[in-house]
Structures are given as C-alpha cells and as structure tokens.
Amino acid sequence: MTFASTPEPPYTAVVFTSVRADDGDDTAYEATAAQMVALAGEQPGFLGVESARDPATRAGITVSYWRTAEHARRWKQVTEHLDAQRNGRARWYERYAVRIATVERGYDGP
C-alpha cells in the first residue's frame, strides 16, 4: 500500500468504509475503482487516496484527501462518480458508510 502525500493540515478526509457484496463481479468493480482514482486525480483540490480491503471478509476502507470540504463536495457531484455510486448501491456493496473529517494534525513514522 502506498500512502497519500498530504500537505500540512488542515485538509479534508473522506472515509469510505464498505463490505463488498458477493456478486462475482470483482473485475468490473476493480476497473471502476481504478477509473475513479484516476478521475479524482484530475479534480481540483485532490491530494491523494489510500485504500485497503480484506479479501476474507470483503471489508474495506478508502480514504480520499482533499484540500477543502468544498473540493470533496464537488467530487461527489462529478457525473462519472455519481454513476459509480449508483452501481455501488445497486450491485457492489452489502453495506457502506461515509464520514467526512477535517485533519487537524498529521505525522509520519519510519
């Protein structure tokens, strides 16, 4: 896993926690996820993303980082992202939660 390269705080983190449905469509899901990361990278204010999933439980977490909460709100309304959200609700997720936070402090270790 690679860590997002974020600036000095404050900035916004959108935390997406999910459990994947057992729909047998991992290829389409992974392709869409990769497309969304690439598209997010083209959006104003995007700082980076970190993501991990446990194949055994199908539970995962993705955190996208944005310069401001407004940048994150605009990303939520991008047409292709709206389409991916609809597919997620209809096909790919058994359960999910979204949380938006302001990062006030951050530090790295070895």
Legacy VTK file of the C-alpha trace (Angstrom):
# vtk DataFile Version 3.0
C-alpha trace
ASCII
DATASET POLYDATA
POINTS 110 float
0.000 0.000 0.000
1.232 3.479 -0.781
0.471 6.428 1.458
-1.009 9.627 0.079
1.357 12.559 0.077
-0.603 15.171 2.011
0.334 18.755 2.865
0.434 20.332 6.284
-3.062 20.317 7.807
-5.777 21.364 7.714
-7.310 19.410 4.862
-10.373 17.192 4.408
-10.532 13.390 4.560
-13.453 11.423 3.129
-13.526 7.995 4.765
-15.464 5.333 2.848
-15.891 2.045 4.728
-17.617 -0.829 2.983
-18.405 -4.508 2.788
-18.452 -5.792 -0.779
-21.402 -7.855 -1.929
-20.506 -11.322 -3.133
-21.665 -10.563 -6.665
-18.886 -12.356 -8.552
-18.078 -9.142 -10.453
-14.689 -8.251 -8.973
-13.188 -7.378 -12.370
-15.773 -4.680 -13.146
-15.594 -3.374 -9.588
-11.792 -3.116 -9.623
-11.811 -1.442 -13.044
-14.351 1.124 -11.847
-12.388 1.749 -8.657
-9.218 2.384 -10.691
-11.133 4.724 -13.016
-12.480 6.672 -10.027
-8.996 7.119 -8.550
-7.712 8.358 -11.911
-10.688 10.705 -12.324
-10.365 12.006 -8.754
-6.734 12.793 -9.540
-7.926 15.202 -12.236
-10.214 17.120 -9.855
-9.265 20.442 -8.266
-8.191 20.039 -4.658
-7.456 16.294 -4.800
-4.493 15.377 -2.597
-4.407 11.584 -2.736
-6.049 8.327 -1.719
-5.304 5.314 0.468
-7.247 2.069 0.251
-7.202 -1.442 1.696
-9.548 -4.436 1.587
-9.529 -7.758 3.428
-10.381 -10.436 0.850
-11.563 -12.860 3.540
-14.240 -10.551 4.971
-14.673 -8.312 1.893
-14.451 -5.342 4.282
-12.540 -2.333 3.036
-11.700 1.262 3.705
-10.750 4.027 1.310
-9.716 7.487 2.425
-9.522 10.281 -0.120
-7.878 13.558 0.834
-8.970 16.973 -0.388
-7.646 20.488 0.072
-11.059 21.664 1.364
-14.505 20.271 2.189
-15.846 22.147 -0.842
-13.456 20.245 -3.129
-14.737 16.973 -1.639
-18.354 18.087 -2.165
-17.646 18.893 -5.805
-16.094 15.454 -6.320
-19.270 13.844 -5.010
-21.188 15.513 -7.875
-18.936 14.511 -10.801
-21.137 12.632 -13.285
-18.942 9.534 -13.598
-18.605 9.376 -9.822
-22.396 9.600 -9.447
-22.709 6.642 -11.860
-20.176 4.634 -9.828
-22.073 5.470 -6.620
-25.318 4.168 -8.164
-23.601 0.947 -9.239
-22.126 0.595 -5.775
-25.507 0.850 -4.094
-27.212 -1.437 -6.616
-24.525 -4.102 -7.155
-21.272 -3.867 -5.287
-21.879 -3.052 -1.643
-23.624 -5.047 1.007
-23.094 -2.141 3.395
-21.175 1.138 3.431
-20.626 4.290 5.463
-19.140 7.651 4.507
-17.561 10.008 7.017
-16.030 13.401 6.294
-13.435 14.846 8.649
-11.046 17.744 8.900
-7.472 16.629 9.502
-6.013 18.963 12.093
-2.710 17.235 12.748
-0.613 14.631 10.990
2.771 12.993 11.303
4.667 10.064 9.763
6.926 7.377 11.116
9.530 5.022 9.729
LINES 1 111
110 0 1 2 3 4 5 6 7 8 9 10 11 12 13 14 15 16 17 18 19 20 21 22 23 24 25 26 27 28 29 30 31 32 33 34 35 36 37 38 39 40 41 42 43 44 45 46 47 48 49 50 51 52 53 54 55 56 57 58 59 60 61 62 63 64 65 66 67 68 69 70 71 72 73 74 75 76 77 78 79 80 81 82 83 84 85 86 87 88 89 90 91 92 93 94 95 96 97 98 99 100 101 102 103 104 105 106 107 108 109
